[in-house]
Amino acid sequence: MRTTGALAFSSLLAHPVLSDILKVKGKLKIALVGAGIRGITFWGKKLRETYPELIEFVGLSDINEGRLEYGRNYIGTDCPVYLDFDEMMAKSNPDLLIVTTVDSAHHEFIIKGLNQNVMVLSEKPMTTDEEKCQQILDAERKSNKELIIGFNYRYNPHYTEIKSLLSNERVGKITSVDFHWYLNVYHGASYFRRWHAYRQYGGSLLVHKATHHFDLLNWWLNSDPVEVKAYGALEHYGKNNTFRGGNCRSCQVKDQCKFYWDMTRSDFLMDLYAKNESYDGYIRDSCVWRKDIDIFDKMSVQVKYANDVIVNYSLTTYSPYEGMRIAFNGFDGRIDAWDGIPWRKEEKMNQQKLHELEMSQSEEMKDFEEIMVMDNFKGYEQIRVEKERSGHGGGDKRLQDRIFIDPNSPDPLQHAAGSRDGAMSILIGIAARKSIDENRTVRIEELIDLKPQAIRP
Protein backbone atom coordinates (compact mmCIF):
# COMPACT_ATOMS: atom_id res chain seq x y z
CA MET A 1 0.00 0.00 0.00
CA ARG A 2 1.22 3.50 -0.79
CA THR A 3 -0.13 6.92 0.01
CA THR A 4 -0.38 9.90 -2.30
CA GLY A 5 -1.18 13.47 -1.31
CA ALA A 6 -2.66 16.24 -3.37
CA LEU A 7 -0.64 17.06 -6.45
CA ALA A 8 0.08 20.68 -5.68
CA PHE A 9 1.34 22.84 -8.51
CA SER A 10 2.10 20.24 -11.15
CA SER A 11 -1.16 20.49 -13.06
CA LEU A 12 -2.42 23.90 -14.01
CA LEU A 13 -4.20 25.80 -16.73
CA ALA A 14 -1.85 27.49 -19.16
CA HIS A 15 -3.35 30.72 -20.46
CA PRO A 16 -0.50 33.15 -21.19
CA VAL A 17 -2.91 35.87 -22.33
CA LEU A 18 -4.38 36.15 -18.82
CA SER A 19 -0.87 36.11 -17.41
CA ASP A 20 0.18 38.95 -19.73
CA ILE A 21 -2.82 41.04 -18.66
CA LEU A 22 -1.92 40.55 -15.00
CA LYS A 23 1.65 41.64 -15.69
CA VAL A 24 0.58 44.77 -17.53
CA LYS A 25 -2.48 45.86 -15.57
CA GLY A 26 -1.97 44.22 -12.19
CA LYS A 27 -5.63 43.23 -12.06
CA LEU A 28 -8.03 41.44 -14.36
CA LYS A 29 -11.23 43.32 -15.13
CA ILE A 30 -14.02 40.74 -14.96
CA ALA A 31 -17.57 40.89 -16.29
CA LEU A 32 -19.98 38.15 -15.25
CA VAL A 33 -23.24 37.21 -16.99
CA GLY A 34 -25.67 35.00 -15.07
CA ALA A 35 -26.57 35.85 -11.48
CA GLY A 36 -27.61 32.40 -10.32
CA ILE A 37 -26.03 30.38 -7.53
CA ARG A 38 -22.94 29.22 -9.41
CA GLY A 39 -22.32 32.68 -10.79
CA ILE A 40 -22.54 34.78 -7.64
CA THR A 41 -20.94 32.21 -5.31
CA PHE A 42 -18.12 30.28 -7.01
CA TRP A 43 -17.29 32.77 -9.78
CA GLY A 44 -18.43 35.81 -7.80
CA LYS A 45 -17.95 36.07 -4.06
CA LYS A 46 -15.31 33.34 -4.01
CA LEU A 47 -13.13 35.15 -6.56
CA ARG A 48 -13.50 38.53 -4.88
CA GLU A 49 -12.58 37.16 -1.45
CA THR A 50 -9.77 34.86 -2.63
CA TYR A 51 -8.00 37.05 -5.19
CA PRO A 52 -8.66 40.69 -4.18
CA GLU A 53 -5.23 41.79 -5.43
CA LEU A 54 -5.65 40.08 -8.81
CA ILE A 55 -9.23 40.69 -9.98
CA GLU A 56 -11.95 43.32 -9.95
CA PHE A 57 -15.54 43.08 -11.11
CA VAL A 58 -16.49 45.75 -13.63
CA GLY A 59 -19.95 44.49 -14.63
CA LEU A 60 -22.69 42.04 -13.70
CA SER A 61 -25.53 41.13 -16.08
CA ASP A 62 -28.72 39.08 -15.83
CA ILE A 63 -32.28 39.21 -17.17
CA ASN A 64 -33.67 39.32 -13.61
CA GLU A 65 -33.37 42.76 -12.03
CA GLY A 66 -33.89 41.47 -8.50
CA ARG A 67 -31.24 38.78 -8.71
CA LEU A 68 -28.84 41.33 -10.16
CA GLU A 69 -29.09 43.58 -7.14
CA TYR A 70 -28.96 40.69 -4.70
CA GLY A 71 -26.01 39.20 -6.56
CA ARG A 72 -24.02 42.42 -6.48
CA ASN A 73 -24.55 42.74 -2.73
CA TYR A 74 -23.77 39.09 -2.12
CA ILE A 75 -20.54 39.23 -4.13
CA GLY A 76 -19.58 42.37 -2.25
CA THR A 77 -18.82 44.55 -5.24
CA ASP A 78 -19.95 48.02 -6.21
CA CYS A 79 -19.66 47.35 -9.96
CA PRO A 80 -22.49 48.46 -12.27
CA VAL A 81 -25.28 45.98 -13.07
CA TYR A 82 -26.89 45.60 -16.49
CA LEU A 83 -30.07 44.03 -17.82
CA ASP A 84 -28.58 44.58 -21.29
CA PHE A 85 -25.51 42.39 -21.85
CA ASP A 86 -24.29 44.33 -24.86
CA GLU A 87 -24.37 47.54 -22.85
CA MET A 88 -22.29 45.90 -20.13
CA MET A 89 -19.64 44.76 -22.60
CA ALA A 90 -19.47 48.18 -24.26
CA LYS A 91 -19.19 50.14 -21.02
CA SER A 92 -17.14 47.79 -18.81
CA ASN A 93 -14.47 46.79 -21.37
CA PRO A 94 -13.54 43.59 -19.47
CA ASP A 95 -10.39 41.51 -19.82
CA LEU A 96 -12.31 38.33 -18.97
CA LEU A 97 -15.98 37.43 -19.44
CA ILE A 98 -17.37 34.68 -17.19
CA VAL A 99 -20.52 32.94 -18.48
CA THR A 100 -22.79 31.26 -15.90
CA THR A 101 -26.24 31.58 -17.48
CA VAL A 102 -28.76 28.88 -18.34
CA ASP A 103 -26.84 26.30 -20.43
CA SER A 104 -28.75 26.88 -23.66
CA ALA A 105 -27.71 30.55 -23.67
CA HIS A 106 -23.98 29.97 -23.13
CA HIS A 107 -23.22 30.13 -26.84
CA GLU A 108 -24.77 33.57 -27.23
CA PHE A 109 -22.49 35.20 -24.68
CA ILE A 110 -19.39 33.13 -25.47
CA ILE A 111 -19.63 34.14 -29.13
CA LYS A 112 -20.23 37.81 -28.35
CA GLY A 113 -17.24 37.86 -26.02
CA LEU A 114 -14.94 36.18 -28.54
CA ASN A 115 -16.18 38.46 -31.32
CA GLN A 116 -15.07 41.42 -29.19
CA ASN A 117 -11.69 39.74 -28.64
CA VAL A 118 -12.29 39.20 -24.93
CA MET A 119 -11.08 36.09 -23.10
CA VAL A 120 -14.09 33.97 -22.10
CA LEU A 121 -14.46 31.48 -19.26
CA SER A 122 -17.62 29.37 -19.44
CA GLU A 123 -19.19 27.06 -16.93
CA LYS A 124 -19.85 23.55 -18.16
CA PRO A 125 -21.50 22.45 -20.35
CA MET A 126 -20.11 24.62 -23.13
CA THR A 127 -23.53 24.53 -24.81
CA THR A 128 -26.44 22.15 -25.45
CA ASP A 129 -26.54 21.12 -29.13
CA GLU A 130 -24.25 20.56 -32.07
CA GLU A 131 -25.27 23.69 -34.02
CA LYS A 132 -24.40 26.00 -31.11
CA CYS A 133 -21.20 24.03 -30.53
CA GLN A 134 -20.08 24.60 -34.12
CA GLN A 135 -20.90 28.31 -33.84
CA ILE A 136 -18.67 28.60 -30.77
CA LEU A 137 -15.76 26.82 -32.47
CA ASP A 138 -16.10 29.04 -35.54
CA ALA A 139 -16.14 32.18 -33.38
CA GLU A 140 -13.00 31.17 -31.50
CA ARG A 141 -11.17 30.47 -34.75
CA LYS A 142 -11.87 34.03 -35.90
CA SER A 143 -10.99 35.62 -32.54
CA ASN A 144 -7.54 36.39 -31.18
CA LYS A 145 -8.70 35.29 -27.74
CA GLU A 146 -9.59 31.85 -26.39
CA LEU A 147 -12.29 30.05 -24.47
CA ILE A 148 -11.63 28.37 -21.11
CA ILE A 149 -14.01 25.68 -19.84
CA GLY A 150 -14.33 25.30 -16.08
CA PHE A 151 -13.85 21.54 -15.74
CA ASN A 152 -13.15 21.44 -12.00
CA TYR A 153 -13.51 17.65 -11.71
CA ARG A 154 -10.16 17.19 -13.46
CA TYR A 155 -8.45 18.92 -10.54
CA ASN A 156 -9.86 16.61 -7.86
CA PRO A 157 -6.76 14.83 -6.40
CA HIS A 158 -8.55 11.47 -6.53
CA TYR A 159 -9.22 11.81 -10.26
CA THR A 160 -5.77 13.28 -10.85
CA GLU A 161 -4.17 10.16 -9.35
CA ILE A 162 -6.25 7.98 -11.69
CA LYS A 163 -5.00 10.07 -14.61
CA SER A 164 -1.42 9.62 -13.43
CA LEU A 165 -1.80 5.83 -13.21
CA LEU A 166 -3.29 5.66 -16.70
CA SER A 167 -0.67 7.98 -18.17
CA ASN A 168 2.03 5.70 -16.78
CA GLU A 169 0.23 2.62 -18.19
CA ARG A 170 0.12 1.06 -14.75
CA VAL A 171 -2.08 -1.81 -15.97
CA GLY A 172 -1.00 -1.75 -19.59
CA LYS A 173 -3.16 -0.83 -22.58
CA ILE A 174 -6.72 0.01 -21.51
CA THR A 175 -9.39 -1.84 -23.47
CA SER A 176 -12.66 -1.04 -21.70
CA VAL A 177 -14.14 1.04 -18.90
CA ASP A 178 -17.20 0.62 -16.66
CA PHE A 179 -18.35 3.97 -15.24
CA HIS A 180 -21.50 4.42 -13.15
CA TRP A 181 -22.64 7.63 -11.50
CA TYR A 182 -25.36 7.76 -8.85
CA LEU A 183 -27.33 10.89 -7.93
CA ASN A 184 -29.25 10.43 -4.72
CA VAL A 185 -32.93 11.21 -4.15
CA TYR A 186 -32.01 14.70 -2.89
CA HIS A 187 -29.44 15.87 -5.43
CA GLY A 188 -31.00 13.92 -8.29
CA ALA A 189 -34.47 15.27 -7.59
CA SER A 190 -33.19 18.84 -7.48
CA TYR A 191 -32.60 18.83 -11.24
CA PHE A 192 -36.26 18.04 -11.80
CA ARG A 193 -37.37 21.05 -9.73
CA ARG A 194 -35.28 23.53 -11.71
CA TRP A 195 -34.89 24.68 -15.30
CA HIS A 196 -32.67 21.65 -15.88
CA ALA A 197 -35.86 19.56 -16.19
CA TYR A 198 -36.38 20.88 -19.72
CA ARG A 199 -34.27 20.02 -22.73
CA GLN A 200 -34.63 23.50 -24.17
CA TYR A 201 -32.62 24.91 -21.25
CA GLY A 202 -30.20 22.18 -20.16
CA GLY A 203 -30.10 19.75 -23.06
CA SER A 204 -30.95 16.89 -20.64
CA LEU A 205 -28.73 15.52 -17.89
CA LEU A 206 -26.73 13.69 -20.55
CA VAL A 207 -25.41 17.14 -21.40
CA HIS A 208 -25.73 19.24 -18.25
CA LYS A 209 -24.52 16.73 -15.64
CA ALA A 210 -22.80 14.00 -17.64
CA THR A 211 -20.53 16.48 -19.43
CA HIS A 212 -18.40 16.31 -16.25
CA HIS A 213 -18.17 12.54 -16.53
CA PHE A 214 -17.60 12.42 -20.27
CA ASP A 215 -14.85 15.00 -19.96
CA LEU A 216 -13.16 12.89 -17.30
CA LEU A 217 -13.31 9.88 -19.61
CA ASN A 218 -11.87 11.84 -22.55
CA TRP A 219 -9.10 13.17 -20.31
CA TRP A 220 -8.35 9.87 -18.57
CA LEU A 221 -8.24 7.90 -21.84
CA ASN A 222 -6.46 10.71 -23.72
CA SER A 223 -8.60 10.02 -26.76
CA ASP A 224 -11.69 11.27 -28.58
CA PRO A 225 -15.09 9.55 -28.83
CA VAL A 226 -16.01 8.14 -32.24
CA GLU A 227 -19.53 6.76 -31.88
CA VAL A 228 -22.27 6.52 -29.28
CA LYS A 229 -25.22 4.21 -28.64
CA ALA A 230 -27.56 4.99 -25.75
CA TYR A 231 -30.78 4.10 -24.00
CA GLY A 232 -32.82 6.30 -21.70
CA ALA A 233 -36.29 7.01 -20.40
CA LEU A 234 -38.32 9.15 -18.02
CA GLU A 235 -39.85 6.53 -15.72
CA HIS A 236 -39.68 8.00 -12.22
CA TYR A 237 -40.16 11.79 -12.17
CA GLY A 238 -42.48 13.95 -14.26
CA LYS A 239 -45.79 12.42 -15.26
CA ASN A 240 -44.97 9.18 -13.42
CA ASN A 241 -46.93 9.89 -10.26
CA THR A 242 -50.57 9.94 -9.19
CA PHE A 243 -50.46 13.44 -7.64
CA ARG A 244 -48.61 16.70 -8.21
CA GLY A 245 -48.63 20.34 -7.25
CA GLY A 246 -47.42 23.64 -8.64
CA ASN A 247 -44.41 24.03 -6.39
CA CYS A 248 -43.39 22.77 -2.96
CA ARG A 249 -44.20 25.95 -1.04
CA SER A 250 -47.80 26.02 -2.24
CA CYS A 251 -48.36 22.27 -2.50
CA GLN A 252 -51.57 20.86 -0.97
CA VAL A 253 -50.24 17.29 -0.83
CA LYS A 254 -46.80 17.94 0.67
CA ASP A 255 -47.54 15.63 3.60
CA GLN A 256 -47.76 12.60 1.32
CA CYS A 257 -44.84 13.46 -0.97
CA LYS A 258 -41.44 12.04 -0.06
CA PHE A 259 -39.86 14.55 -2.44
CA TYR A 260 -41.26 17.61 -0.70
CA TRP A 261 -38.49 20.19 -0.32
CA ASP A 262 -38.80 23.10 2.09
CA MET A 263 -37.04 25.99 0.36
CA THR A 264 -38.05 28.39 3.14
CA ARG A 265 -35.38 26.83 5.38
CA SER A 266 -32.71 28.63 3.32
CA ASP A 267 -32.62 32.42 3.65
CA PHE A 268 -30.11 32.52 0.79
CA LEU A 269 -32.42 30.72 -1.66
CA MET A 270 -35.45 32.70 -0.57
CA ASP A 271 -33.58 35.99 -1.03
CA LEU A 272 -32.02 35.02 -4.36
CA TYR A 273 -34.97 33.26 -5.99
CA ALA A 274 -38.30 33.47 -4.16
CA LYS A 275 -38.19 37.24 -3.65
CA ASN A 276 -37.40 37.78 -7.33
CA GLU A 277 -39.95 35.49 -8.98
CA SER A 278 -42.02 38.46 -10.14
CA TYR A 279 -39.29 39.62 -12.54
CA ASP A 280 -39.08 36.55 -14.76
CA GLY A 281 -41.45 33.94 -13.31
CA TYR A 282 -38.72 31.45 -12.46
CA ILE A 283 -39.81 29.07 -9.66
CA ARG A 284 -36.90 27.40 -7.86
CA ASP A 285 -38.95 24.74 -6.03
CA SER A 286 -41.20 23.45 -8.83
CA CYS A 287 -42.89 20.07 -8.46
CA VAL A 288 -40.78 17.09 -9.56
CA TRP A 289 -43.99 15.50 -10.91
CA ARG A 290 -44.75 18.18 -13.53
CA LYS A 291 -46.21 16.58 -16.63
CA ASP A 292 -44.17 18.70 -19.05
CA ILE A 293 -40.76 17.50 -17.81
CA ASP A 294 -39.03 16.10 -20.90
CA ILE A 295 -35.56 14.88 -19.85
CA PHE A 296 -34.48 11.33 -19.00
CA ASP A 297 -34.14 10.11 -15.42
CA LYS A 298 -32.34 6.86 -16.32
CA MET A 299 -29.55 6.74 -18.88
CA SER A 300 -27.15 4.13 -20.21
CA VAL A 301 -24.50 5.00 -22.79
CA GLN A 302 -21.93 2.99 -24.72
CA VAL A 303 -19.05 4.98 -26.23
CA LYS A 304 -16.42 3.75 -28.66
CA TYR A 305 -13.19 5.76 -28.66
CA ALA A 306 -10.74 6.43 -31.49
CA ASN A 307 -8.11 4.39 -29.60
CA ASP A 308 -10.53 1.40 -29.57
CA VAL A 309 -11.47 1.65 -25.88
CA ILE A 310 -15.13 0.84 -25.21
CA VAL A 311 -16.91 2.57 -22.32
CA ASN A 312 -20.12 1.54 -20.60
CA TYR A 313 -21.61 4.47 -18.66
CA SER A 314 -24.80 4.92 -16.67
CA LEU A 315 -26.42 7.79 -14.77
CA THR A 316 -29.07 7.19 -12.10
CA THR A 317 -31.09 10.09 -10.65
CA TYR A 318 -32.91 8.46 -7.71
CA SER A 319 -30.30 6.43 -5.88
CA PRO A 320 -30.37 6.06 -2.06
CA TYR A 321 -26.78 7.32 -1.99
CA GLU A 322 -24.58 9.73 -3.96
CA GLY A 323 -21.45 8.33 -5.50
CA MET A 324 -19.68 6.65 -8.38
CA ARG A 325 -17.86 3.49 -9.40
CA ILE A 326 -15.30 3.16 -12.16
CA ALA A 327 -13.13 0.32 -13.42
CA PHE A 328 -10.46 0.35 -16.12
CA ASN A 329 -9.67 -3.02 -17.70
CA GLY A 330 -6.16 -3.32 -19.14
CA PHE A 331 -3.99 -5.99 -20.71
CA ASP A 332 -1.95 -6.28 -17.51
CA GLY A 333 -4.57 -5.71 -14.83
CA ARG A 334 -7.42 -3.57 -13.61
CA ILE A 335 -7.92 -0.27 -11.76
CA ASP A 336 -10.97 0.15 -9.54
CA ALA A 337 -12.08 3.36 -7.84
CA TRP A 338 -15.22 4.58 -6.13
CA ASP A 339 -16.62 7.43 -4.12
CA GLY A 340 -19.57 7.75 -1.77
CA ILE A 341 -20.47 4.04 -1.55
CA PRO A 342 -21.81 3.65 2.04
CA TRP A 343 -20.38 0.22 2.87
CA ARG A 344 -17.07 1.17 1.32
CA LYS A 345 -16.94 4.09 3.74
CA GLU A 346 -17.42 1.67 6.62
CA GLU A 347 -14.69 -0.62 5.31
CA LYS A 348 -12.40 2.36 4.96
CA MET A 349 -13.07 3.40 8.55
CA ASN A 350 -12.28 -0.08 9.76
CA GLN A 351 -9.02 -0.11 7.78
CA GLN A 352 -8.17 3.27 9.24
CA LYS A 353 -8.70 2.01 12.80
CA LEU A 354 -6.56 -1.03 12.05
CA HIS A 355 -3.81 1.19 10.72
CA GLU A 356 -4.01 3.40 13.79
CA LEU A 357 -3.48 0.38 16.01
CA GLU A 358 -0.55 -0.80 13.96
CA MET A 359 1.05 2.63 14.03
CA SER A 360 1.53 5.09 16.85
CA GLN A 361 -1.58 5.65 18.94
CA SER A 362 -0.92 9.38 18.72
CA GLU A 363 -0.79 9.50 14.94
CA GLU A 364 -3.82 11.26 13.51
CA MET A 365 -5.12 9.61 10.36
CA LYS A 366 -6.76 11.80 7.73
CA ASP A 367 -9.66 10.68 5.59
CA PHE A 368 -8.74 9.33 2.17
CA GLU A 369 -10.11 8.05 -1.12
CA GLU A 370 -9.08 4.64 -2.40
CA ILE A 371 -7.88 3.24 -5.69
CA MET A 372 -7.28 -0.49 -6.07
CA VAL A 373 -4.78 -1.64 -8.68
CA MET A 374 -4.80 -5.36 -9.44
CA ASP A 375 -2.11 -7.01 -11.57
CA ASN A 376 -2.78 -10.12 -13.60
CA PHE A 377 -1.25 -13.23 -11.96
CA LYS A 378 -0.23 -11.14 -8.93
CA GLY A 379 -1.77 -9.38 -5.96
CA TYR A 380 -3.18 -5.91 -5.60
CA GLU A 381 -2.03 -2.49 -4.50
CA GLN A 382 -4.13 -0.07 -2.49
CA ILE A 383 -3.49 3.60 -3.21
CA ARG A 384 -4.71 6.20 -0.74
CA VAL A 385 -5.40 9.74 -1.86
CA GLU A 386 -5.85 12.26 0.92
CA LYS A 387 -9.42 13.54 0.89
CA GLU A 388 -10.20 17.23 0.93
CA ARG A 389 -13.38 18.86 2.19
CA SER A 390 -13.41 21.86 -0.14
CA GLY A 391 -15.61 22.09 -3.24
CA HIS A 392 -15.57 19.05 -5.55
CA GLY A 393 -12.88 17.36 -3.48
CA GLY A 394 -10.46 20.26 -3.83
CA GLY A 395 -11.01 20.62 -7.57
CA ASP A 396 -12.71 24.02 -7.34
CA LYS A 397 -9.84 25.73 -5.55
CA ARG A 398 -7.20 24.18 -7.80
CA LEU A 399 -9.01 25.26 -10.94
CA GLN A 400 -9.27 28.87 -9.78
CA ASP A 401 -5.71 28.99 -8.47
CA ARG A 402 -4.36 27.82 -11.81
CA ILE A 403 -6.31 30.46 -13.71
CA PHE A 404 -5.61 33.43 -11.48
CA ILE A 405 -2.37 32.69 -9.58
CA ASP A 406 0.02 30.69 -11.75
CA PRO A 407 -1.41 30.23 -15.25
CA ASN A 408 1.93 29.52 -16.94
CA SER A 409 3.11 26.64 -14.76
CA PRO A 410 3.77 23.23 -16.35
CA ASP A 411 0.77 21.02 -17.09
CA PRO A 412 2.18 17.47 -17.40
CA LEU A 413 -1.19 15.74 -16.99
CA GLN A 414 -3.00 18.13 -19.33
CA HIS A 415 -5.53 19.50 -16.87
CA ALA A 416 -6.07 22.58 -19.03
CA ALA A 417 -9.46 22.55 -20.78
CA GLY A 418 -10.44 24.63 -23.77
CA SER A 419 -13.09 24.66 -26.46
CA ARG A 420 -12.12 21.31 -27.98
CA ASP A 421 -12.43 19.62 -24.60
CA GLY A 422 -15.75 21.36 -24.02
CA ALA A 423 -16.97 20.22 -27.43
CA MET A 424 -15.92 16.57 -27.13
CA SER A 425 -17.54 16.21 -23.70
CA ILE A 426 -20.93 17.61 -24.72
CA LEU A 427 -20.89 15.80 -28.07
CA ILE A 428 -21.05 12.46 -26.27
CA GLY A 429 -24.17 13.64 -24.43
CA ILE A 430 -25.69 15.20 -27.55
CA ALA A 431 -25.01 12.01 -29.53
CA ALA A 432 -26.49 9.91 -26.70
CA ARG A 433 -29.64 12.05 -26.66
CA LYS A 434 -29.95 11.72 -30.43
CA SER A 435 -29.30 7.98 -30.21
CA ILE A 436 -32.16 7.54 -27.74
CA ASP A 437 -34.54 9.70 -29.75
CA GLU A 438 -33.73 8.05 -33.07
CA ASN A 439 -32.87 4.54 -31.84
CA ARG A 440 -29.55 4.34 -33.67
CA THR A 441 -25.82 4.62 -33.23
CA VAL A 442 -24.57 8.18 -33.74
CA ARG A 443 -21.10 9.05 -34.99
CA ILE A 444 -19.41 12.15 -33.60
CA GLU A 445 -18.34 13.24 -37.08
CA GLU A 446 -22.03 13.64 -37.99
CA LEU A 447 -22.36 16.49 -35.54
CA ILE A 448 -19.54 19.03 -36.11
CA ASP A 449 -16.39 19.48 -38.18
CA LEU A 450 -13.92 18.25 -35.54
CA LYS A 451 -12.36 14.92 -36.51
CA PRO A 452 -11.93 12.53 -33.55
CA GLN A 453 -8.29 11.68 -32.82
CA ALA A 454 -6.88 8.48 -31.31
CA ILE A 455 -4.65 10.68 -29.15
CA ARG A 456 -6.13 13.98 -28.00
CA PRO A 457 -4.47 17.00 -29.65
Secondary structure in CASP SS format (residue, H / E / C, confidence):
PFRMAT SS
TARGET T0000
AUTHOR 0000-0000-0000
METHOD secondary structure of the structure
MODEL  1
M C 1.00
R E 1.00
T E 1.00
T E 1.00
G C 1.00
A C 1.00
L C 1.00
A C 1.00
F C 1.00
S C 1.00
S C 1.00
L C 1.00
L C 1.00
A C 1.00
H C 1.00
P H 1.00
V H 1.00
L H 1.00
S H 1.00
D H 1.00
I H 1.00
L H 1.00
K H 1.00
V H 1.00
K H 1.00
G C 1.00
K C 1.00
L E 1.00
K E 1.00
I E 1.00
A E 1.00
L E 1.00
V E 1.00
G C 1.00
A C 1.00
G C 1.00
I H 1.00
R H 1.00
G H 1.00
I H 1.00
T H 1.00
F H 1.00
W H 1.00
G H 1.00
K H 1.00
K H 1.00
L H 1.00
R H 1.00
E H 1.00
T H 1.00
Y C 1.00
P C 1.00
E C 1.00
L C 1.00
I E 1.00
E E 1.00
F E 1.00
V E 1.00
G E 1.00
L E 1.00
S E 1.00
D C 1.00
I C 1.00
N C 1.00
E H 1.00
G H 1.00
R H 1.00
L H 1.00
E H 1.00
Y H 1.00
G H 1.00
R H 1.00
N H 1.00
Y H 1.00
I H 1.00
G C 1.00
T C 1.00
D C 1.00
C C 1.00
P C 1.00
V E 1.00
Y E 1.00
L C 1.00
D C 1.00
F H 1.00
D H 1.00
E H 1.00
M H 1.00
M H 1.00
A H 1.00
K H 1.00
S H 1.00
N C 1.00
P C 1.00
D C 1.00
L E 1.00
L E 1.00
I E 1.00
V E 1.00
T C 1.00
T C 1.00
V C 1.00
D H 1.00
S H 1.00
A H 1.00
H H 1.00
H H 1.00
E H 1.00
F H 1.00
I H 1.00
I H 1.00
K H 1.00
G H 1.00
L H 1.00
N H 1.00
Q C 1.00
N C 1.00
V C 1.00
M E 1.00
V E 1.00
L E 1.00
S E 1.00
E C 1.00
K C 1.00
P C 1.00
M C 1.00
T C 1.00
T C 1.00
D C 1.00
E H 1.00
E H 1.00
K H 1.00
C H 1.00
Q H 1.00
Q H 1.00
I H 1.00
L H 1.00
D H 1.00
A H 1.00
E H 1.00
R H 1.00
K H 1.00
S C 1.00
N C 1.00
K C 1.00
E C 1.00
L E 1.00
I E 1.00
I E 1.00
G C 1.00
F C 1.00
N H 1.00
Y H 1.00
R H 1.00
Y H 1.00
N C 1.00
P H 1.00
H H 1.00
Y H 1.00
T H 1.00
E H 1.00
I H 1.00
K H 1.00
S H 1.00
L H 1.00
L H 1.00
S H 1.00
N C 1.00
E C 1.00
R C 1.00
V C 1.00
G C 1.00
K C 1.00
I E 1.00
T E 1.00
S E 1.00
V E 1.00
D E 1.00
F E 1.00
H E 1.00
W E 1.00
Y E 1.00
L E 1.00
N E 1.00
V C 1.00
Y C 1.00
H H 1.00
G H 1.00
A H 1.00
S H 1.00
Y H 1.00
F H 1.00
R H 1.00
R C 1.00
W H 1.00
H H 1.00
A H 1.00
Y C 1.00
R H 1.00
Q H 1.00
Y H 1.00
G H 1.00
G C 1.00
S C 1.00
L H 1.00
L H 1.00
V H 1.00
H H 1.00
K C 1.00
A H 1.00
T H 1.00
H H 1.00
H H 1.00
F H 1.00
D H 1.00
L H 1.00
L H 1.00
N H 1.00
W H 1.00
W H 1.00
L H 1.00
N C 1.00
S C 1.00
D C 1.00
P E 1.00
V E 1.00
E E 1.00
V E 1.00
K E 1.00
A E 1.00
Y E 1.00
G E 1.00
A E 1.00
L C 1.00
E C 1.00
H C 1.00
Y C 1.00
G C 1.00
K C 1.00
N C 1.00
N C 1.00
T C 1.00
F C 1.00
R C 1.00
G C 1.00
G C 1.00
N E 1.00
C H 1.00
R H 1.00
S H 1.00
C C 1.00
Q C 1.00
V C 1.00
K H 1.00
D H 1.00
Q H 1.00
C C 1.00
K C 1.00
F C 1.00
Y C 1.00
W C 1.00
D C 1.00
M H 1.00
T H 1.00
R H 1.00
S C 1.00
D H 1.00
F H 1.00
L H 1.00
M H 1.00
D H 1.00
L H 1.00
Y C 1.00
A H 1.00
K H 1.00
N H 1.00
E H 1.00
S H 1.00
Y H 1.00
D H 1.00
G C 1.00
Y C 1.00
I C 1.00
R C 1.00
D C 1.00
S E 1.00
C C 1.00
V C 1.00
W C 1.00
R C 1.00
K C 1.00
D C 1.00
I C 1.00
D C 1.00
I C 1.00
F C 1.00
D C 1.00
K E 1.00
M E 1.00
S E 1.00
V E 1.00
Q E 1.00
V E 1.00
K E 1.00
Y E 1.00
A C 1.00
N C 1.00
D C 1.00
V C 1.00
I E 1.00
V E 1.00
N E 1.00
Y E 1.00
S E 1.00
L E 1.00
T E 1.00
T E 1.00
Y E 1.00
S E 1.00
P C 1.00
Y C 1.00
E C 1.00
G E 1.00
M E 1.00
R E 1.00
I E 1.00
A E 1.00
F E 1.00
N E 1.00
G E 1.00
F C 1.00
D C 1.00
G E 1.00
R E 1.00
I E 1.00
D E 1.00
A E 1.00
W E 1.00
D E 1.00
G C 1.00
I C 1.00
P H 1.00
W H 1.00
R H 1.00
K H 1.00
E H 1.00
E H 1.00
K H 1.00
M H 1.00
N H 1.00
Q H 1.00
Q H 1.00
K H 1.00
L H 1.00
H H 1.00
E H 1.00
L H 1.00
E H 1.00
M C 1.00
S C 1.00
Q C 1.00
S C 1.00
E C 1.00
E C 1.00
M C 1.00
K C 1.00
D C 1.00
F E 1.00
E E 1.00
E E 1.00
I E 1.00
M E 1.00
V E 1.00
M E 1.00
D E 1.00
N C 1.00
F C 1.00
K C 1.00
G C 1.00
Y E 1.00
E E 1.00
Q E 1.00
I E 1.00
R E 1.00
V E 1.00
E E 1.00
K C 1.00
E C 1.00
R C 1.00
S C 1.00
G H 1.00
H H 1.00
G H 1.00
G H 1.00
G H 1.00
D H 1.00
K H 1.00
R H 1.00
L H 1.00
Q H 1.00
D H 1.00
R H 1.00
I H 1.00
F H 1.00
I C 1.00
D C 1.00
P C 1.00
N C 1.00
S C 1.00
P C 1.00
D C 1.00
P C 1.00
L C 1.00
Q C 1.00
H C 1.00
A C 1.00
A C 1.00
G E 1.00
S H 1.00
R H 1.00
D H 1.00
G H 1.00
A H 1.00
M H 1.00
S H 1.00
I H 1.00
L H 1.00
I H 1.00
G H 1.00
I H 1.00
A H 1.00
A H 1.00
R H 1.00
K H 1.00
S H 1.00
I H 1.00
D H 1.00
E H 1.00
N C 1.00
R C 1.00
T C 1.00
V E 1.00
R E 1.00
I H 1.00
E H 1.00
E H 1.00
L C 1.00
I C 1.00
D C 1.00
L C 1.00
K C 1.00
P C 1.00
Q C 1.00
A C 1.00
I C 1.00
R C 1.00
P C 1.00
END
